Amino acid sequence: MSVTDASTLQARSERRRSAIAARLAHVRHVMPGLPHGARLAIVGGGRESNDYRAVAAECGFTVVAPPATLDRSHLSLLARPAVRRWALEGWDVLAVAEVSALEAYRMKFSDTEERGLIRIGNFFVKQEYAQPRRLPAAA
């Protein structure tokens, strides 16, 4: 690998991490009730999931391992209420690192009567952290 190739790869990684940091900051802006150290579970593999892990702490998140039932290959198990309750424990925000898998997660999280999650881009945030934004006082 040439020096140019290495610097190009490094520049791409920095852009990816910058974009992830912006997404995480947006989640915090939209969900002001999220505590510092909110638990971030990341599903999916590859470079992007590694970049989420690298950037999370800088953005005030604590990375936690997602339950095995949140693996894309096990999503059908979420149809069972007990499994679903267990799968939703232990994290505050779920990041879907593989954009190609996002639709499968969206469908699985919206196909039952228990809605308790809010989708923000490629994140699912527990609804308990939603707080109404206060509008500035009229002059």
Secondary structure, DSSP 8 states (H G I E B T S, - for coil): --HHHHHHHHHHHHHHHHHHHHHHHHHHHH-TT--TTEEEEEES-HHHHHHHHHHHGGGTEEEE---GGGSGGGGGGGGSHHHHHHHTSS-SEEEE--GGGHHHHHHHHHSSS---EEEETTEEEEGGG----------
